[in-house]
Amino acid sequence: MPTLTMHQVDAFTDRVFAGNPAAVLILDDWLPEATMQAIASENNLAETAFARPNSSGWDLRWFTPVHEVNFCGHATLATAHVLASVHGVRGDMEFVTRVGPIRVSQLGNGYRLDLPAFAPEPVDALPPVIAALFPVPPRALFRNFENVFAVLADEKAVRTFVPDAAAIATLAPLCFGITARGESHDFVSRYFAPSAGIPEDPVTGSIHATLVPYWARELGRNRLEAFQASARGGRLSCEMAGERVLITGQAATFMKAEIYLPN
């Protein structure tokens, strides 16, 4: 019976049972797509990452329990952590992904993700499904290629928001984020992707590729401290760097497992 080794890593945290868990498999070559999706569905984590070597680094793909996705930050961080801590990879790592090249640098106490920036695009009209989620209309709406974001009045409004998963799922293929100025951080956020099998994502690196450009413009500075206010929570040190967003975080390995594939 064929076997594979898989690691589960908590990303954007320095300890297990916090941050955002991701599964990571380092492969010699891709498995059949249906097999990779089945593994991700079995894991039932926000993302399962699959990486294989190429001539200059690594090809990287991400799957939710429902489908393959175009962009994922926390599972990229988790993959870099496995390559560094288990496979002995040193120095910067180059990943080829659906959204272009992503570089991860190893720091003394963590990793820095160099992500493409996706500028916030205006949303001209308040969609009825979003209007129905809030007693008071959001202060602003914007979107990128895969998400729509609502700016709320303050951090309390973000923390106390009660999502209607069925309503949010009707935004598909878009998912939904909320954000506001923070009290002890520059900004806070939460993120919901029920159509991707993720009712609420604990810490989402990819959304910060748009949140950082938005808040850098609003606050007039390029270095920002962010907090994703989910139950597990996660802190992200962010920097706007031209057309890239730099996010620094840590990771902790929770589990090593052996997968038994059917013959």
N, C-alpha and C positions, 0 to 999 in steps of 0.2 A: 504494500500500500504506500503510495507516494506521500512524503511528509514535507512540510514547510515550517520554518521558524518564524514566529511573529512576536513582536514586542508591543506592549501597550504603554504609552508615555503620556503623562500629564504635562501639557504645554502651558506656557505663561504662568508658571509657578515654580517655587524652589522646593516644593514638597508634594508628596502624593496626596490624593483625596482633595485636591484643589485644582484650579485652572481648568483646562479643557482636555479630556482624554482623546487620544487618537491611537489607532493601531497602525503598525508599520511593518511591511514586508519588503525586504531587499532581495530582489530576484536576479537570476542570470538573464532572463528574458521574460516578456509578458506571458502571463497565463491567458487562456481563452477569456474573452471579456465576460462571458456569462459566469465563469468561475470566479473572477475577481468581484463581480457584483454579488455573487452568492456569499462569498466570504464577508463582504461588507454588510450584507443583510443579516448574516449570522451574528456578526459582532454587535450590530445595532448601536454603534457609536456615531457621533456626528460625521466623522470621516475615517475611512481606512485608506492609507497611502501605500502605493506600490511604486518602487523605484528600481531601475535597472541601469547598469553602467553604459555610457556612450564614450565616444573618443575623447571628450574633454571634461566629462563630469557625469551627470546622471539625468536620465529621463524620469519624470515624476508625474503620476496620475493620482487622482483622488476620487473616492466613491462614498456617497452617503448610503444609508440603508435602501434608498430608492433608485438612485441613478448616479452616473458619473457627473462631476461638476467641473466648471471651468477654472475655479480659483479657490484656494484654501490656504490660509496662513498658518493656523495652529498645527496642521498635519505636516506642513513643510518644516516648521521648527522641530516637531517630533522626529521627522525623518533625519534631519541633520544631527539631532542628538543621538539617534541610534548609530548613524554612520561614525560619529566621533567616539562614542563611549563603548560601542560593541565591535565595530569594524576597524577602529584605529585610524580613521581618516583625519588628517591634520590640515590646518589652513582653511582657506576659503573653499566653499563648495558651490558649484554651478549646477543649477537645475534647469532643464528644458521643460516648459509647461505650456498649457493651452493659452496662457496670457503672456507668453514670452519668457525671457530668461529671468530667473530669480537667483540671487546670490545670497548665501548665508555665511557670515563670518563668525569665527569662534572668538569670544572674548574671555576675559579671565574668569568671570562668574556667569556666563551665559552665551547668548547668540544674538547677532544682529541680522535681521531680514531686510534685504534690499528689494523692495517690491515696486512694480509699476504703479504710478499714481493715476487714478481715474477721477477726473475733475467732476464735481457735482453739477448735474444738469438740472435746469429749472423744471418744475412741474406746474403747468399753467392753471390747472383746475383741480380742486380737491375732490378726489374720487369718492363717491358715496360710501364705498365700503370702509374707507379710512375715516371719513367724517363720522360714521356710526360708532367708531371705536372710542371716541373722546367726547366728554360733555362740553368741552371748550375746544374750538378748532386749534390745531397746531399753529405755532408761530410761523413756521415755514415748512415747505416740502421741497425735496430734491431727490434725484435718482442717479444711478449709474446703469451699466448694462445689465445688471442682474438684481438690483435692489431698489426699493423706494424708502426714503428716510423722512421721518417727521421730527421737527424740532419742537420740544415741549418747553414749558415755562421755566422749569427748574429741576434740580436733581430729585426732589421728592416726587414730582410727577412721573419721572422715569422709574423710580424704585417701586412706586405703588401701582403702576399700570397693570391692569389685569387683561391679558390677551384673550381674544376670541379666536381660537385656533382655526375653527371652521371658516370664519369670515376672512382671516388672513390668508388661508389657503386658496381662496378664490382670486387672489392677486397673481397666481401662477401664470407665467413662469417667473415672475418677480417674487422676491421675499421682502421682509419688512424689518426696518430698524427704527429705533427711537433714540434721541440724543438730547442733551441739554448741557448748559454750563454746569460745572461741578462745584462742590463746596470745598473739598480739599484736593481736587484734581482740576485740571483745566476743563475737561469735559467728561461726561459719563455717557454710557449707551447701554442698550439691550438689543437683542437680535432674535428674530423668529422666522423659522423656515419650515412650517408644517408640511408644505407640499413636497419638501425634500426628505421628509421623515424626521425632522428635527424640530420639535415643538418650541424649544428655546435653546439656543446655542450658548454654552457657558462663557467662552472667550473667543472672539472671532477676529483673527488677524486681517482677513481680507477686507472687511468693511472699513477698516482704518485706512485703506488705500484711497477712500473717498472722504471719510470723516476728518482725516488730518488736513487735506486741502481745504475743506470747508472751515474748520475751526482755526486754521492758520490764518486764513483771510479775515475771519470774524474778530480774532483776538490780536491780530497784527504781529504775530511772532511765529517762528518756524519750529521751535522746540516746545513740545507739549507733553504733559503727563495725562494719561487717559485711564479710566477705570470702567470695566464692563460689569454692570451691577446685577449680575445673575446670582443665583443662590451660591454657586461655587466661587464666583468672582475672579477677576484677573486684572492686574496692573500692566500697562504697556507704556514704555518710554518711547516717544515718537519724534520724528524730525522730518520736516519737509525739505527735500534736497533736489531742487530743480523739478524734473519730471519723475522723480522717484520718491518713495516714502520709506524711511528707515524705522524699523520697529525693533526694540531690544527686549528680550525676555529670557527666562530660564525654563528648564524642563527637568522632569524627574521620572525615571523609569518605574513603573508599577509592576509589570508582569512580563515574563518570558513564557511563551507557549509553543507547543508543537501541534501543528494542524495536520490532520489525517485526511487526505483527499481521496475521493472515491476512485477506484481503478477505471 
